[in-house]
Amino acid sequence: MSNEITTYEPDNSLKKGYISIVSELISEIIQNRWLTYQLFRRDFFSMYKQSVIGILWVVILPIVNVATFLMLSRSGIFNVGDIRIPYPLYAILGMAFWQIFSTGIIACANSLSNAGDMVKRINFSKKSLVLAAMGKPIVSFFIQLILVAVLFIIYRIFPHPGILLLPFIIIPLILLTLGFGLMVAILNAIIRDTGNFLSVALTLFMYLTPVLYAKPKIGLLAQVTHYNPVYYYISAGRDLALNGQIQELSGFLYSVVFSILIFIFSLIVFHLTETRITERI
């Protein structure tokens, strides 16, 4: 009779060690790149399939926001501050970067809950759903850049060659968005009120972020802006497009480091919890 004792334990990925987890994450993302792309195609085309004006919504919404703030400014109700360039160009350029963040987080938050049946019936990497959700905001950004190019032509302003460095702004901004997006995707799968709260919170956050107005120099809003990483991406994007030099470089570098850290942390947390997501949806 054997004296061996077999002990069964619940899956605990932490016992593998963080180095093993990171290696496993990288391998999993690479192996599932085709699935991620197919999920992106499905989501992108299905969203505009039964829409009358389709992808034009990408440029209509920022134009409406900019027109509203422009009307308030010219009415004397709201002061956009010293911007030194035509306001429509300033605002549309800021909205392009802002919508990567705002649209991306909402898309990530809904990625798991919208794929409820798929998550329950098929065993696959749930990270692919969240990563694929970021595809639409990125495509929308490049479409909005066409509108920005039109405004450059209308106002006869030649963009600085530094605009070619925009990928160095976009990539860390995407990492920041995915970092928060992975966390809210889990929360929204467990607590469905998260999506509604997120829409309200992002609207408030947009008004607190100098997207459609210049950065305040004094006051509480100036202090809040000082610690707002999204502001530094918007500001850096404008700086590169207009003068080729990032004015607030230290704040931008802080935002990059923060974005990388929050992305890595959120990805590990998501990886450790995704096996338990199915039972919550």
PLY file of the C-alpha trace (Angstrom):
ply
format ascii 1.0
element vertex 281
property float x
property float y
property float z
element edge 280
property int vertex1
property int vertex2
end_header
0.00 0.00 0.00
1.45 3.33 -1.06
2.04 6.00 1.59
1.93 8.82 -0.95
-0.61 11.55 -0.26
-2.02 13.60 -3.15
-3.13 17.13 -2.27
-5.37 19.09 -4.63
-5.17 22.87 -4.46
-7.01 25.66 -6.31
-5.14 27.25 -9.16
-2.70 29.80 -7.75
-0.69 31.54 -10.44
1.25 33.54 -7.87
3.23 30.44 -6.96
4.84 30.58 -10.39
6.54 33.86 -9.53
6.11 37.25 -11.18
8.85 36.66 -13.76
7.10 33.52 -14.94
3.76 35.36 -15.02
5.17 38.19 -17.18
6.76 35.69 -19.56
3.45 33.81 -19.77
1.60 37.07 -20.45
3.87 38.09 -23.31
3.65 34.64 -24.88
-0.14 34.59 -24.55
-0.60 38.02 -26.13
1.63 37.08 -29.07
-0.12 33.75 -29.61
-3.56 35.39 -29.55
-2.75 38.31 -31.89
-4.87 36.83 -34.72
-7.85 36.41 -32.37
-7.41 39.98 -31.13
-7.42 41.30 -34.68
-10.55 39.35 -35.62
-12.35 40.61 -32.52
-11.38 44.16 -33.44
-12.74 43.73 -36.99
-15.99 42.31 -35.66
-16.53 45.13 -33.17
-15.51 47.93 -35.54
-17.67 46.94 -38.50
-20.69 45.87 -36.43
-20.80 49.26 -34.72
-21.26 51.19 -37.98
-23.09 48.50 -39.94
-26.61 49.88 -39.38
-25.62 53.53 -38.99
-26.79 56.08 -41.58
-23.70 58.29 -41.47
-21.42 55.58 -40.10
-17.88 56.54 -39.26
-18.60 60.27 -39.65
-19.72 60.19 -36.01
-16.00 60.12 -35.21
-15.65 63.73 -36.39
-19.17 65.00 -35.66
-19.00 64.55 -31.89
-15.74 66.51 -31.34
-16.98 69.25 -33.67
-20.15 69.62 -31.58
-18.11 69.86 -28.36
-15.73 72.41 -29.86
-18.60 74.47 -31.31
-20.29 74.55 -27.89
-17.17 75.82 -26.11
-16.50 78.32 -28.91
-20.01 79.72 -28.55
-19.63 79.97 -24.76
-16.28 81.71 -25.19
-17.56 84.29 -27.68
-20.58 84.93 -25.47
-18.30 85.80 -22.58
-19.62 82.95 -20.43
-16.41 80.95 -20.55
-12.78 82.00 -21.04
-10.64 79.47 -22.95
-7.45 81.31 -21.97
-4.42 82.34 -24.00
-4.04 79.70 -26.72
-2.21 81.76 -29.43
-3.57 79.67 -32.33
-7.08 79.45 -33.88
-9.35 77.88 -31.30
-10.92 75.20 -33.56
-7.46 73.84 -34.38
-6.40 73.95 -30.72
-9.56 72.20 -29.52
-9.91 69.55 -32.23
-6.26 68.56 -31.77
-6.83 68.20 -28.03
-10.06 66.24 -28.55
-8.28 63.77 -30.81
-5.94 62.74 -27.97
-8.66 62.92 -25.33
-10.93 60.55 -27.22
-8.24 57.87 -27.34
-8.45 57.85 -23.56
-12.18 58.35 -22.99
-13.51 56.19 -25.83
-10.89 53.55 -25.13
-11.78 53.18 -21.46
-15.50 52.89 -22.19
-14.84 50.33 -24.93
-12.60 48.30 -22.61
-15.15 48.50 -19.78
-17.87 47.01 -21.98
-15.68 44.42 -23.70
-16.29 41.57 -21.26
-19.92 42.28 -20.42
-20.89 42.62 -24.10
-19.31 39.25 -24.87
-21.12 37.43 -22.06
-22.19 34.31 -23.98
-18.84 34.05 -25.72
-16.97 34.26 -22.40
-19.18 31.58 -20.84
-19.08 29.05 -23.68
-15.58 29.36 -25.13
-12.27 28.96 -23.34
-9.97 31.66 -24.68
-7.81 34.53 -23.46
-10.16 37.23 -22.15
-7.38 39.78 -22.59
-7.97 39.62 -26.33
-11.40 41.19 -25.83
-9.97 44.17 -23.94
-7.01 44.64 -26.28
-9.28 44.45 -29.33
-11.55 47.12 -27.81
-8.69 49.64 -28.11
-8.59 49.22 -31.88
-11.59 51.43 -32.62
-10.36 54.48 -30.64
-7.00 54.24 -32.39
-8.59 54.16 -35.85
-10.88 57.02 -34.83
-7.83 59.06 -33.79
-6.25 58.79 -37.23
-9.55 59.74 -38.86
-9.68 62.83 -36.65
-6.14 63.69 -37.74
-7.58 64.17 -41.23
-9.88 66.82 -39.78
-6.86 68.40 -38.07
-5.01 68.44 -41.41
-7.99 70.21 -43.01
-7.89 72.85 -40.26
-4.17 73.38 -40.81
-4.94 74.08 -44.45
-7.89 76.38 -43.70
-5.89 78.51 -41.25
-2.75 78.34 -43.42
-0.62 77.00 -40.59
2.13 74.56 -41.50
2.55 71.79 -38.90
6.02 71.30 -37.44
7.91 68.19 -38.64
7.81 67.10 -35.00
4.27 65.89 -35.71
5.95 62.74 -37.06
6.91 61.92 -33.46
3.27 61.60 -32.38
3.54 57.77 -32.05
5.78 58.41 -29.00
2.80 60.24 -27.48
0.13 57.81 -28.62
1.78 54.57 -27.44
2.11 55.50 -23.74
-1.37 57.06 -23.86
-2.70 53.72 -25.12
-0.86 51.93 -22.30
-2.46 54.29 -19.77
-5.89 53.69 -21.27
-5.42 49.93 -21.30
-4.15 50.04 -17.72
-7.35 51.62 -16.46
-9.42 49.75 -19.06
-8.35 46.32 -17.83
-9.38 47.22 -14.28
-12.77 48.69 -15.17
-13.47 45.73 -17.48
-13.25 43.44 -14.46
-15.33 45.79 -12.31
-18.00 46.15 -15.00
-18.24 42.38 -15.37
-18.95 42.11 -11.63
-20.85 45.36 -10.97
-22.85 46.52 -13.99
-23.30 50.02 -12.56
-19.63 50.61 -13.34
-20.39 51.47 -16.97
-22.94 54.14 -16.08
-20.69 55.64 -13.41
-17.77 55.65 -15.85
-19.64 57.75 -18.43
-20.45 60.40 -15.82
-16.92 60.32 -14.38
-15.28 60.74 -17.79
-17.51 63.71 -18.64
-16.48 65.39 -15.39
-12.84 64.45 -15.95
-12.90 66.05 -19.41
-14.04 69.36 -17.92
-11.26 69.11 -15.32
-8.66 68.41 -18.02
-7.44 71.27 -20.26
-8.72 69.71 -23.46
-10.87 72.58 -24.72
-9.18 75.39 -22.80
-5.67 76.47 -21.82
-4.04 75.19 -18.63
-4.97 77.38 -15.64
-1.98 79.05 -14.00
-3.40 79.41 -10.48
-6.13 77.90 -8.35
-7.36 74.42 -7.47
-7.81 73.38 -11.10
-4.16 74.25 -11.81
-3.08 71.96 -8.96
-5.32 69.13 -10.19
-3.93 69.53 -13.71
-0.37 69.30 -12.38
-1.03 65.66 -11.37
-3.17 64.76 -14.38
-1.22 62.43 -16.72
-3.79 62.73 -19.53
-3.17 66.49 -19.70
0.54 65.97 -20.38
-0.22 63.70 -23.34
-2.64 66.23 -24.81
-0.20 69.09 -24.21
2.76 67.13 -25.63
0.76 66.18 -28.73
-0.12 69.81 -29.39
3.46 70.92 -28.77
4.94 68.43 -31.24
2.38 69.29 -33.91
2.80 73.06 -33.57
6.40 73.75 -32.52
8.17 70.39 -32.36
9.20 70.68 -28.71
7.46 69.37 -25.58
7.17 72.31 -23.20
6.44 70.31 -20.02
8.90 67.49 -20.57
9.25 66.43 -16.92
5.49 66.06 -16.53
5.31 64.09 -19.76
8.09 61.70 -18.67
6.36 61.21 -15.32
3.17 60.33 -17.20
5.01 57.80 -19.37
6.50 56.02 -16.36
3.13 56.04 -14.58
1.40 54.66 -17.69
3.85 51.77 -18.03
3.55 50.87 -14.35
-0.26 51.01 -14.27
-0.44 48.92 -17.46
1.87 46.20 -16.13
0.08 46.12 -12.76
-3.38 45.94 -14.34
-2.33 43.29 -16.85
-1.00 41.05 -14.08
-4.13 41.55 -11.96
-6.35 40.79 -14.96
-4.31 37.68 -15.78
-4.63 36.38 -12.21
-8.38 36.96 -12.08
-9.62 36.20 -15.60
-10.18 32.50 -14.83
-12.81 33.58 -12.30
-14.51 36.18 -14.52
-16.78 33.67 -16.27
-18.71 32.78 -13.13
-19.39 36.48 -12.48
-20.82 37.39 -15.88
0 1
1 2
2 3
3 4
4 5
5 6
6 7
7 8
8 9
9 10
10 11
11 12
12 13
13 14
14 15
15 16
16 17
17 18
18 19
19 20
20 21
21 22
22 23
23 24
24 25
25 26
26 27
27 28
28 29
29 30
30 31
31 32
32 33
33 34
34 35
35 36
36 37
37 38
38 39
39 40
40 41
41 42
42 43
43 44
44 45
45 46
46 47
47 48
48 49
49 50
50 51
51 52
52 53
53 54
54 55
55 56
56 57
57 58
58 59
59 60
60 61
61 62
62 63
63 64
64 65
65 66
66 67
67 68
68 69
69 70
70 71
71 72
72 73
73 74
74 75
75 76
76 77
77 78
78 79
79 80
80 81
81 82
82 83
83 84
84 85
85 86
86 87
87 88
88 89
89 90
90 91
91 92
92 93
93 94
94 95
95 96
96 97
97 98
98 99
99 100
100 101
101 102
102 103
103 104
104 105
105 106
106 107
107 108
108 109
109 110
110 111
111 112
112 113
113 114
114 115
115 116
116 117
117 118
118 119
119 120
120 121
121 122
122 123
123 124
124 125
125 126
126 127
127 128
128 129
129 130
130 131
131 132
132 133
133 134
134 135
135 136
136 137
137 138
138 139
139 140
140 141
141 142
142 143
143 144
144 145
145 146
146 147
147 148
148 149
149 150
150 151
151 152
152 153
153 154
154 155
155 156
156 157
157 158
158 159
159 160
160 161
161 162
162 163
163 164
164 165
165 166
166 167
167 168
168 169
169 170
170 171
171 172
172 173
173 174
174 175
175 176
176 177
177 178
178 179
179 180
180 181
181 182
182 183
183 184
184 185
185 186
186 187
187 188
188 189
189 190
190 191
191 192
192 193
193 194
194 195
195 196
196 197
197 198
198 199
199 200
200 201
201 202
202 203
203 204
204 205
205 206
206 207
207 208
208 209
209 210
210 211
211 212
212 213
213 214
214 215
215 216
216 217
217 218
218 219
219 220
220 221
221 222
222 223
223 224
224 225
225 226
226 227
227 228
228 229
229 230
230 231
231 232
232 233
233 234
234 235
235 236
236 237
237 238
238 239
239 240
240 241
241 242
242 243
243 244
244 245
245 246
246 247
247 248
248 249
249 250
250 251
251 252
252 253
253 254
254 255
255 256
256 257
257 258
258 259
259 260
260 261
261 262
262 263
263 264
264 265
265 266
266 267
267 268
268 269
269 270
270 271
271 272
272 273
273 274
274 275
275 276
276 277
277 278
278 279
279 280
